[in-house]
Amino acid sequence: MDTVSHILDSLGGASAVGRELKLPQVTPRQWKRRGNIPTTYWPDLIALGERVGASVTADALMRACTVRTTEAAE
């Protein structure tokens, strides 16, 4: 999982993540569009990954969010 999009897809998609985390549907879609997920949500996403059998880890989240941030800086 090298992008935010891959992470969200592995969790069932942006809409499913929004439902599971009880967030407005637009919030995970914005994460996907921006290529970044605020660290406050990482524990919830890791726990969701465990529930649905997706291997979402802090390392995967860090890599996915760092790739986008690094590309934007260049």
PDB file as gemmi writes it, atoms N, CA and C in Angstrom:
CRYST1    1.000    1.000    1.000  90.00  90.00  90.00 P 1                      
ATOM      1  N   MET A   1       0.844  -1.174   0.000  1.00  0.00           N  
ATOM      2  CA  MET A   1       0.000   0.000   0.000  1.00  0.00           C  
ATOM      3  C   MET A   1       0.885   1.232   0.000  1.00  0.00           C  
ATOM      4  N   ASP A   2       0.985   1.820  -1.162  1.00  0.00           N  
ATOM      5  CA  ASP A   2       1.913   2.942  -1.255  1.00  0.00           C  
ATOM      6  C   ASP A   2       1.228   4.290  -1.422  1.00  0.00           C  
ATOM      7  N   THR A   3      -0.094   4.310  -1.465  1.00  0.00           N  
ATOM      8  CA  THR A   3      -0.803   5.592  -1.568  1.00  0.00           C  
ATOM      9  C   THR A   3      -2.009   5.585  -0.637  1.00  0.00           C  
ATOM     10  N   VAL A   4      -2.488   6.769  -0.346  1.00  0.00           N  
ATOM     11  CA  VAL A   4      -3.692   6.907   0.463  1.00  0.00           C  
ATOM     12  C   VAL A   4      -4.853   6.210  -0.240  1.00  0.00           C  
ATOM     13  N   SER A   5      -4.908   6.339  -1.530  1.00  0.00           N  
ATOM     14  CA  SER A   5      -5.962   5.691  -2.304  1.00  0.00           C  
ATOM     15  C   SER A   5      -5.948   4.176  -2.103  1.00  0.00           C  
ATOM     16  N   HIS A   6      -4.768   3.558  -2.140  1.00  0.00           N  
ATOM     17  CA  HIS A   6      -4.654   2.109  -1.928  1.00  0.00           C  
ATOM     18  C   HIS A   6      -5.115   1.726  -0.527  1.00  0.00           C  
ATOM     19  N   ILE A   7      -4.743   2.536   0.452  1.00  0.00           N  
ATOM     20  CA  ILE A   7      -5.143   2.246   1.835  1.00  0.00           C  
ATOM     21  C   ILE A   7      -6.662   2.301   1.971  1.00  0.00           C  
ATOM     22  N   LEU A   8      -7.266   3.368   1.475  1.00  0.00           N  
ATOM     23  CA  LEU A   8      -8.716   3.496   1.578  1.00  0.00           C  
ATOM     24  C   LEU A   8      -9.417   2.377   0.815  1.00  0.00           C  
ATOM     25  N   ASP A   9      -8.907   2.036  -0.362  1.00  0.00           N  
ATOM     26  CA  ASP A   9      -9.496   0.946  -1.140  1.00  0.00           C  
ATOM     27  C   ASP A   9      -9.419  -0.386  -0.388  1.00  0.00           C  
ATOM     28  N   SER A  10      -8.309  -0.616   0.300  1.00  0.00           N  
ATOM     29  CA  SER A  10      -8.156  -1.873   1.044  1.00  0.00           C  
ATOM     30  C   SER A  10      -9.131  -1.954   2.214  1.00  0.00           C  
ATOM     31  N   LEU A  11      -9.625  -0.800   2.646  1.00  0.00           N  
ATOM     32  CA  LEU A  11     -10.582  -0.750   3.752  1.00  0.00           C  
ATOM     33  C   LEU A  11     -12.025  -0.712   3.263  1.00  0.00           C  
ATOM     34  N   GLY A  12     -12.216  -0.856   1.966  1.00  0.00           N  
ATOM     35  CA  GLY A  12     -13.563  -0.884   1.412  1.00  0.00           C  
ATOM     36  C   GLY A  12     -13.961   0.369   0.668  1.00  0.00           C  
ATOM     37  N   GLY A  13     -13.045   1.314   0.554  1.00  0.00           N  
ATOM     38  CA  GLY A  13     -13.323   2.550  -0.168  1.00  0.00           C  
ATOM     39  C   GLY A  13     -13.605   3.713   0.774  1.00  0.00           C  
ATOM     40  N   ALA A  14     -13.556   4.900   0.218  1.00  0.00           N  
ATOM     41  CA  ALA A  14     -13.726   6.121   1.014  1.00  0.00           C  
ATOM     42  C   ALA A  14     -15.089   6.168   1.701  1.00  0.00           C  
ATOM     43  N   SER A  15     -16.136   5.773   1.001  1.00  0.00           N  
ATOM     44  CA  SER A  15     -17.480   5.803   1.598  1.00  0.00           C  
ATOM     45  C   SER A  15     -17.583   4.854   2.784  1.00  0.00           C  
ATOM     46  N   ALA A  16     -17.040   3.651   2.632  1.00  0.00           N  
ATOM     47  CA  ALA A  16     -17.069   2.671   3.718  1.00  0.00           C  
ATOM     48  C   ALA A  16     -16.276   3.165   4.923  1.00  0.00           C  
ATOM     49  N   VAL A  17     -15.127   3.768   4.670  1.00  0.00           N  
ATOM     50  CA  VAL A  17     -14.318   4.311   5.760  1.00  0.00           C  
ATOM     51  C   VAL A  17     -15.094   5.402   6.494  1.00  0.00           C  
ATOM     52  N   GLY A  18     -15.742   6.281   5.743  1.00  0.00           N  
ATOM     53  CA  GLY A  18     -16.554   7.327   6.367  1.00  0.00           C  
ATOM     54  C   GLY A  18     -17.636   6.749   7.254  1.00  0.00           C  
ATOM     55  N   ARG A  19     -18.343   5.742   6.755  1.00  0.00           N  
ATOM     56  CA  ARG A  19     -19.401   5.096   7.548  1.00  0.00           C  
ATOM     57  C   ARG A  19     -18.833   4.459   8.804  1.00  0.00           C  
ATOM     58  N   GLU A  20     -17.760   3.691   8.640  1.00  0.00           N  
ATOM     59  CA  GLU A  20     -17.169   2.970   9.772  1.00  0.00           C  
ATOM     60  C   GLU A  20     -16.641   3.911  10.849  1.00  0.00           C  
ATOM     61  N   LEU A  21     -16.067   5.028  10.426  1.00  0.00           N  
ATOM     62  CA  LEU A  21     -15.497   5.976  11.393  1.00  0.00           C  
ATOM     63  C   LEU A  21     -16.490   7.061  11.796  1.00  0.00           C  
ATOM     64  N   LYS A  22     -17.725   6.944  11.268  1.00  0.00           N  
ATOM     65  CA  LYS A  22     -18.783   7.915  11.563  1.00  0.00           C  
ATOM     66  C   LYS A  22     -18.350   9.351  11.234  1.00  0.00           C  
ATOM     67  N   LEU A  23     -17.817   9.481  10.021  1.00  0.00           N  
ATOM     68  CA  LEU A  23     -17.367  10.771   9.499  1.00  0.00           C  
ATOM     69  C   LEU A  23     -18.247  11.157   8.323  1.00  0.00           C  
ATOM     70  N   PRO A  24     -18.328  12.447   8.030  1.00  0.00           N  
ATOM     71  CA  PRO A  24     -19.010  12.835   6.794  1.00  0.00           C  
ATOM     72  C   PRO A  24     -18.319  12.150   5.610  1.00  0.00           C  
ATOM     73  N   GLN A  25     -19.095  11.701   4.649  1.00  0.00           N  
ATOM     74  CA  GLN A  25     -18.547  10.978   3.495  1.00  0.00           C  
ATOM     75  C   GLN A  25     -17.465  11.770   2.773  1.00  0.00           C  
ATOM     76  N   VAL A  26     -17.574  13.074   2.824  1.00  0.00           N  
ATOM     77  CA  VAL A  26     -16.616  13.914   2.106  1.00  0.00           C  
ATOM     78  C   VAL A  26     -15.220  13.867   2.745  1.00  0.00           C  
ATOM     79  N   THR A  27     -15.140  13.568   4.034  1.00  0.00           N  
ATOM     80  CA  THR A  27     -13.840  13.606   4.719  1.00  0.00           C  
ATOM     81  C   THR A  27     -12.847  12.606   4.139  1.00  0.00           C  
ATOM     82  N   PRO A  28     -13.172  11.300   4.059  1.00  0.00           N  
ATOM     83  CA  PRO A  28     -12.195  10.381   3.459  1.00  0.00           C  
ATOM     84  C   PRO A  28     -11.950  10.662   1.972  1.00  0.00           C  
ATOM     85  N   ARG A  29     -12.945  11.193   1.299  1.00  0.00           N  
ATOM     86  CA  ARG A  29     -12.727  11.550  -0.116  1.00  0.00           C  
ATOM     87  C   ARG A  29     -11.705  12.680  -0.229  1.00  0.00           C  
ATOM     88  N   GLN A  30     -11.743  13.611   0.708  1.00  0.00           N  
ATOM     89  CA  GLN A  30     -10.747  14.692   0.709  1.00  0.00           C  
ATOM     90  C   GLN A  30      -9.366  14.136   0.999  1.00  0.00           C  
ATOM     91  N   TRP A  31      -9.277  13.180   1.920  1.00  0.00           N  
ATOM     92  CA  TRP A  31      -7.981  12.547   2.185  1.00  0.00           C  
ATOM     93  C   TRP A  31      -7.433  11.946   0.906  1.00  0.00           C  
ATOM     94  N   LYS A  32      -8.300  11.250   0.197  1.00  0.00           N  
ATOM     95  CA  LYS A  32      -7.881  10.586  -1.038  1.00  0.00           C  
ATOM     96  C   LYS A  32      -7.407  11.620  -2.059  1.00  0.00           C  
ATOM     97  N   ARG A  33      -8.172  12.683  -2.212  1.00  0.00           N  
ATOM     98  CA  ARG A  33      -7.832  13.726  -3.178  1.00  0.00           C  
ATOM     99  C   ARG A  33      -6.518  14.417  -2.804  1.00  0.00           C  
ATOM    100  N   ARG A  34      -6.344  14.671  -1.518  1.00  0.00           N  
ATOM    101  CA  ARG A  34      -5.123  15.362  -1.054  1.00  0.00           C  
ATOM    102  C   ARG A  34      -3.920  14.431  -0.957  1.00  0.00           C  
ATOM    103  N   GLY A  35      -4.206  13.130  -0.842  1.00  0.00           N  
ATOM    104  CA  GLY A  35      -3.109  12.180  -0.674  1.00  0.00           C  
ATOM    105  C   GLY A  35      -2.513  12.221   0.710  1.00  0.00           C  
ATOM    106  N   ASN A  36      -3.353  12.588   1.698  1.00  0.00           N  
ATOM    107  CA  ASN A  36      -2.860  12.704   3.063  1.00  0.00           C  
ATOM    108  C   ASN A  36      -3.995  12.433   4.039  1.00  0.00           C  
ATOM    109  N   ILE A  37      -3.677  11.719   5.104  1.00  0.00           N  
ATOM    110  CA  ILE A  37      -4.649  11.433   6.160  1.00  0.00           C  
ATOM    111  C   ILE A  37      -4.092  12.009   7.451  1.00  0.00           C  
ATOM    112  N   PRO A  38      -4.867  12.846   8.137  1.00  0.00           N  
ATOM    113  CA  PRO A  38      -4.384  13.385   9.413  1.00  0.00           C  
ATOM    114  C   PRO A  38      -4.045  12.251  10.396  1.00  0.00           C  
ATOM    115  N   THR A  39      -2.947  12.414  11.094  1.00  0.00           N  
ATOM    116  CA  THR A  39      -2.468  11.365  12.010  1.00  0.00           C  
ATOM    117  C   THR A  39      -3.478  11.042  13.107  1.00  0.00           C  
ATOM    118  N   THR A  40      -4.367  11.938  13.417  1.00  0.00           N  
ATOM    119  CA  THR A  40      -5.382  11.670  14.454  1.00  0.00           C  
ATOM    120  C   THR A  40      -6.247  10.471  14.091  1.00  0.00           C  
ATOM    121  N   TYR A  41      -6.411  10.202  12.812  1.00  0.00           N  
ATOM    122  CA  TYR A  41      -7.265   9.102  12.361  1.00  0.00           C  
ATOM    123  C   TYR A  41      -6.509   7.792  12.174  1.00  0.00           C  
ATOM    124  N   TRP A  42      -5.200   7.820  12.235  1.00  0.00           N  
ATOM    125  CA  TRP A  42      -4.416   6.613  11.994  1.00  0.00           C  
ATOM    126  C   TRP A  42      -4.793   5.455  12.914  1.00  0.00           C  
ATOM    127  N   PRO A  43      -4.920   5.658  14.241  1.00  0.00           N  
ATOM    128  CA  PRO A  43      -5.294   4.513  15.093  1.00  0.00           C  
ATOM    129  C   PRO A  43      -6.637   3.898  14.692  1.00  0.00           C  
ATOM    130  N   ASP A  44      -7.599   4.734  14.324  1.00  0.00           N  
ATOM    131  CA  ASP A  44      -8.905   4.220  13.900  1.00  0.00           C  
ATOM    132  C   ASP A  44      -8.790   3.430  12.601  1.00  0.00           C  
ATOM    133  N   LEU A  45      -7.961   3.894  11.684  1.00  0.00           N  
ATOM    134  CA  LEU A  45      -7.778   3.196  10.414  1.00  0.00           C  
ATOM    135  C   LEU A  45      -7.056   1.869  10.612  1.00  0.00           C  
ATOM    136  N   ILE A  46      -6.088   1.844  11.504  1.00  0.00           N  
ATOM    137  CA  ILE A  46      -5.375   0.598  11.808  1.00  0.00           C  
ATOM    138  C   ILE A  46      -6.349  -0.410  12.425  1.00  0.00           C  
ATOM    139  N   ALA A  47      -7.179   0.059  13.364  1.00  0.00           N  
ATOM    140  CA  ALA A  47      -8.175  -0.815  13.996  1.00  0.00           C  
ATOM    141  C   ALA A  47      -9.195  -1.311  12.968  1.00  0.00           C  
ATOM    142  N   LEU A  48      -9.623  -0.431  12.068  1.00  0.00           N  
ATOM    143  CA  LEU A  48     -10.549  -0.828  11.008  1.00  0.00           C  
ATOM    144  C   LEU A  48      -9.903  -1.887  10.119  1.00  0.00           C  
ATOM    145  N   GLY A  49      -8.638  -1.691   9.804  1.00  0.00           N  
ATOM    146  CA  GLY A  49      -7.919  -2.675   9.001  1.00  0.00           C  
ATOM    147  C   GLY A  49      -7.906  -4.045   9.663  1.00  0.00           C  
ATOM    148  N   GLU A  50      -7.710  -4.078  10.971  1.00  0.00           N  
ATOM    149  CA  GLU A  50      -7.727  -5.345  11.702  1.00  0.00           C  
ATOM    150  C   GLU A  50      -9.107  -5.999  11.621  1.00  0.00           C  
ATOM    151  N   ARG A  51     -10.162  -5.180  11.702  1.00  0.00           N  
ATOM    152  CA  ARG A  51     -11.532  -5.721  11.658  1.00  0.00           C  
ATOM    153  C   ARG A  51     -11.872  -6.295  10.279  1.00  0.00           C  
ATOM    154  N   VAL A  52     -11.370  -5.660   9.223  1.00  0.00           N  
ATOM    155  CA  VAL A  52     -11.745  -6.110   7.871  1.00  0.00           C  
ATOM    156  C   VAL A  52     -10.670  -6.973   7.205  1.00  0.00           C  
ATOM    157  N   GLY A  53      -9.589  -7.239   7.925  1.00  0.00           N  
ATOM    158  CA  GLY A  53      -8.545  -8.105   7.376  1.00  0.00           C  
ATOM    159  C   GLY A  53      -7.608  -7.426   6.399  1.00  0.00           C  
ATOM    160  N   ALA A  54      -7.463  -6.108   6.526  1.00  0.00           N  
ATOM    161  CA  ALA A  54      -6.528  -5.367   5.671  1.00  0.00           C  
ATOM    162  C   ALA A  54      -5.308  -5.013   6.516  1.00  0.00           C  
ATOM    163  N   SER A  55      -4.145  -5.122   5.929  1.00  0.00           N  
ATOM    164  CA  SER A  55      -2.935  -4.854   6.690  1.00  0.00           C  
ATOM    165  C   SER A  55      -2.564  -3.372   6.587  1.00  0.00           C  
ATOM    166  N   VAL A  56      -3.283  -2.573   7.370  1.00  0.00           N  
ATOM    167  CA  VAL A  56      -3.010  -1.139   7.449  1.00  0.00           C  
ATOM    168  C   VAL A  56      -2.184  -0.924   8.711  1.00  0.00           C  
ATOM    169  N   THR A  57      -0.970  -0.432   8.519  1.00  0.00           N  
ATOM    170  CA  THR A  57      -0.063  -0.211   9.651  1.00  0.00           C  
ATOM    171  C   THR A  57       0.342   1.257   9.694  1.00  0.00           C  
ATOM    172  N   ALA A  58       0.918   1.643  10.816  1.00  0.00           N  
ATOM    173  CA  ALA A  58       1.431   3.004  10.932  1.00  0.00           C  
ATOM    174  C   ALA A  58       2.508   3.250   9.878  1.00  0.00           C  
ATOM    175  N   ASP A  59       3.334   2.246   9.625  1.00  0.00           N  
ATOM    176  CA  ASP A  59       4.381   2.378   8.599  1.00  0.00           C  
ATOM    177  C   ASP A  59       3.775   2.604   7.219  1.00  0.00           C  
ATOM    178  N   ALA A  60       2.728   1.836   6.892  1.00  0.00           N  
ATOM    179  CA  ALA A  60       2.074   1.999   5.588  1.00  0.00           C  
ATOM    180  C   ALA A  60       1.453   3.386   5.467  1.00  0.00           C  
ATOM    181  N   LEU A  61       0.810   3.837   6.535  1.00  0.00           N  
ATOM    182  CA  LEU A  61       0.208   5.174   6.516  1.00  0.00           C  
ATOM    183  C   LEU A  61       1.291   6.247   6.359  1.00  0.00           C  
ATOM    184  N   MET A  62       2.377   6.089   7.083  1.00  0.00           N  
ATOM    185  CA  MET A  62       3.460   7.066   6.999  1.00  0.00           C  
ATOM    186  C   MET A  62       4.044   7.115   5.590  1.00  0.00           C  
ATOM    187  N   ARG A  63       4.286   5.951   4.996  1.00  0.00           N  
ATOM    188  CA  ARG A  63       4.828   5.919   3.633  1.00  0.00           C  
ATOM    189  C   ARG A  63       3.853   6.556   2.647  1.00  0.00           C  
ATOM    190  N   ALA A  64       2.585   6.208   2.747  1.00  0.00           N  
ATOM    191  CA  ALA A  64       1.588   6.727   1.801  1.00  0.00           C  
ATOM    192  C   ALA A  64       1.457   8.240   1.912  1.00  0.00           C  
ATOM    193  N   CYS A  65       1.443   8.734   3.125  1.00  0.00           N  
ATOM    194  CA  CYS A  65       1.278  10.179   3.313  1.00  0.00           C  
ATOM    195  C   CYS A  65       2.564  10.933   2.995  1.00  0.00           C  
ATOM    196  N   THR A  66       3.703  10.313   3.222  1.00  0.00           N  
ATOM    197  CA  THR A  66       4.979  10.957   2.937  1.00  0.00           C  
ATOM    198  C   THR A  66       5.235  11.062   1.447  1.00  0.00           C  
ATOM    199  N   VAL A  67       4.831  10.045   0.685  1.00  0.00           N  
ATOM    200  CA  VAL A  67       5.038  10.062  -0.768  1.00  0.00           C  
ATOM    201  C   VAL A  67       4.381  11.293  -1.361  1.00  0.00           C  
ATOM    202  N   ARG A  68       3.150  11.546  -1.016  1.00  0.00           N  
ATOM    203  CA  ARG A  68       2.413  12.692  -1.562  1.00  0.00           C  
ATOM    204  C   ARG A  68       3.044  14.008  -1.110  1.00  0.00           C  
ATOM    205  N   THR A  69       3.393  14.086   0.166  1.00  0.00           N  
ATOM    206  CA  THR A  69       3.987  15.314   0.703  1.00  0.00           C  
ATOM    207  C   THR A  69       5.318  15.599   0.021  1.00  0.00           C  
ATOM    208  N   THR A  70       6.122  14.577  -0.194  1.00  0.00           N  
ATOM    209  CA  THR A  70       7.417  14.740  -0.835  1.00  0.00           C  
ATOM    210  C   THR A  70       7.250  15.170  -2.283  1.00  0.00           C  
ATOM    211  N   GLU A  71       6.299  14.567  -2.987  1.00  0.00           N  
ATOM    212  CA  GLU A  71       6.058  14.941  -4.380  1.00  0.00           C  
ATOM    213  C   GLU A  71       5.596  16.392  -4.483  1.00  0.00           C  
ATOM    214  N   ALA A  72       4.773  16.828  -3.562  1.00  0.00           N  
ATOM    215  CA  ALA A  72       4.271  18.210  -3.593  1.00  0.00           C  
ATOM    216  C   ALA A  72       5.393  19.209  -3.349  1.00  0.00           C  
ATOM    217  N   ALA A  73       6.389  18.823  -2.563  1.00  0.00           N  
ATOM    218  CA  ALA A  73       7.502  19.725  -2.245  1.00  0.00           C  
ATOM    219  C   ALA A  73       8.441  19.893  -3.426  1.00  0.00           C  
ATOM    220  N   GLU A  74       8.471  18.907  -4.309  1.00  0.00           N  
ATOM    221  CA  GLU A  74       9.410  18.967  -5.444  1.00  0.00           C  
ATOM    222  C   GLU A  74       8.878  19.812  -6.506  1.00  0.00           C  
TER     223      GLU A  74                                                      
END                                                                             
